[in-house]
Amino acid sequence: MEQSPKHFYRYRKIAGESGEFLRKTLLEDELYFAKPSSFNDPFDCLPSFQFDATDAEIIKYYAGFLRSATH
């Protein structure tokens, strides 16, 4: 199973409104998420997933995932 990355990078300007978001991120543990209506790509909020597996394989995968998440 895939693990979460050890590092997450987000490059932002330090000046202006972006600087305020950066200050809140660093000093107040607050993250900023833009409204989907402000995205420049209309497909950013329309993810598409394709599974090359049988229904039984998909159920087995998610059942295992849920078991590991609750323990």
C-alpha positions in Angstrom: 0.0 0.0 0.0 1.2 3.5 -0.8 2.5 5.6 2.1 2.0 9.3 2.5 4.9 11.5 1.5 7.4 12.6 4.1 7.4 16.2 2.8 4.9 18.4 1.2 6.0 21.5 -0.7 4.0 24.5 -1.6 5.6 27.4 -3.3 4.1 30.8 -2.6 5.0 34.5 -2.8 5.9 36.0 0.5 4.5 39.5 -0.3 0.9 40.7 -0.2 -2.1 38.4 0.4 0.0 35.3 -0.2 2.3 36.4 2.6 -0.6 36.5 5.0 -1.6 33.0 4.1 2.0 31.9 4.6 2.1 33.6 8.1 -1.1 31.8 9.1 0.3 28.5 7.9 3.6 28.8 9.8 2.4 30.5 12.9 -1.2 29.4 13.4 -1.1 25.9 11.8 -3.8 27.1 9.3 -4.0 26.0 5.7 -5.6 27.9 2.9 -7.8 26.1 0.3 -8.9 28.1 -2.7 -12.6 27.9 -3.8 -13.0 25.6 -6.8 -14.6 28.5 -8.7 -11.3 30.3 -8.6 -9.4 27.4 -10.2 -8.1 28.0 -13.8 -8.7 24.5 -14.9 -12.4 23.4 -15.0 -11.4 19.8 -14.5 -9.5 20.3 -11.2 -12.6 19.3 -9.2 -13.7 16.5 -11.5 -11.3 13.6 -10.8 -11.7 10.5 -12.9 -10.6 7.1 -11.6 -10.2 3.9 -13.5 -9.8 0.5 -11.8 -8.4 -2.4 -13.8 -9.8 -4.9 -11.4 -12.8 -7.1 -10.9 -15.6 -6.0 -8.5 -14.4 -8.7 -6.1 -10.8 -7.4 -6.2 -11.9 -3.8 -5.5 -14.1 -4.9 -2.6 -11.2 -7.0 -1.1 -8.9 -4.0 -1.5 -11.2 -1.5 0.3 -12.2 -4.1 3.0 -8.5 -4.5 3.8 -7.9 -0.8 3.7 -10.8 -0.1 6.1 -9.6 -2.9 8.5 -6.1 -1.4 8.6 -7.5 2.1 9.1 -9.6 1.1 12.2 -6.7 -0.7 14.0 
